[in-house]
Amino acid sequence: MIEGVKISGSLRNRLTVSLIGGAAVLALLMYFIVRAYATQIAQQGQDNILGASVNSILDAANVSEGFIDVDFPYASFSMLGTDTDDRVFYAIYQDDELLSGYDGLAQIFPEVDKGSAYGNTTFKGAPVRLASASRMLVGADLRVQLTVTVAQTQDSLLGALNRIGRNVAIFGAGFFLLVVILAFWATSTAIGPLAQLTTSVARRGPQDLSPVASPVPREMAPLVFSLNKLMARLEYSLSRSEDFIAEAAHRVRTPLATVRSHAEATLLRVDKEENRQAMRSMIRAIDESSRAAGQLLDHAMITFRADNLDQKNIDLVELVQDLAMRLSPIAEMRDIELQLDALGPVSVIGDAILLQNAIRNLVDNALKYAPSESIVRLVVATTPKPSISVVDEGAGFPVGEINLLPDRFARGSNSGGIIGSGLGLTIAQEVAEAHGGGLTLNNHSRGGACVTFSF
């Protein structure tokens, strides 16, 4: 189940059930149609034999010296023989008077010279199929209507129909099983392009808003068209957001810097100690606001760039050296020495802007917590993997809080009185993860904190 998504059944299951349900209906329909057709053919065959038997008896009848003479042909009954030895009954009527045969055998009186008539009845406790035919016999002084009825039980016919029914049922079951297999294959094939589209979209990063270019079935074209339009709107919105962040960074930092300059200038002209203390508090608040706003904007910028890195070949030693030169004035104001330790060039593939931002936050944290007249070491190593370590000589991290400090807005219990927003380590960790690495925090064995940014 996907969190936040309302699910109403399964499209795959609906297709499968529809196909299997249709196959079941077709299999049952096929069974009844074939069974009915087989019954019709078998019954027609029995009727033809019964009719031939009746006609052979009628053909053997004649009028001789005023009497009806019927010489039963042997073939008239032998043709009715079956594997199950069905019983055969007959009756011969002269103008509705029984001449020979089984009394009580039902008759069907067809019109004279109109062929045989057929029907079903029960005789001697068994269902039988009977055929009747009539013929007008004319003699010298006699004119009579002779009717012959022949009936046969249907054990052989029912047995044959049952065998046909079983065979049809087996064939229908095989057909149904085959359709079930084909239904699962067909639904998987039909759903396949949708699953591929889902996987393709799911594998994209938040910043990958390029349109779906791979071919899709015609039925999915409206969905892909709408998806591409949505991504185009999102891309435009993100572009506007990036512009807003850049503009906001400029518009927030510049006024704060101006206000701080005026506050410092005013501090020099204020004589009363309580007013000077108020101005110092104002400057501190401005510094905190400026730092918090700057790091919030930096974090937003990292969020936008993390999944769409502008990767280039970068020399970490050169990057750290340039950063140390730009932060040296701040370090000197605090009587702290920035020391770079590197044995030679260390090349990596990464986004220079994000890396500078991350390392600057680590160095800035070290400068805030390092005591005066101490050293902050920037160590660039190649083994076991490329990394940058920032080591200070301060109090170190609170032991029970090391794993929590990279969390957003988290600050250690030893941060009282130190300006900060709790985003510096968060920014560094997210940049490290965007480059396939990580951030490791520990306390140096000789004292002080050590943060290692690894690739």
Order of alpha helices (4+ residues) and beta strands (2+ residues): alpha-beta-beta-alpha-beta-beta-beta-beta-beta-alpha-alpha-alpha-beta-alpha-beta-beta-alpha-beta-beta-alpha-beta-beta
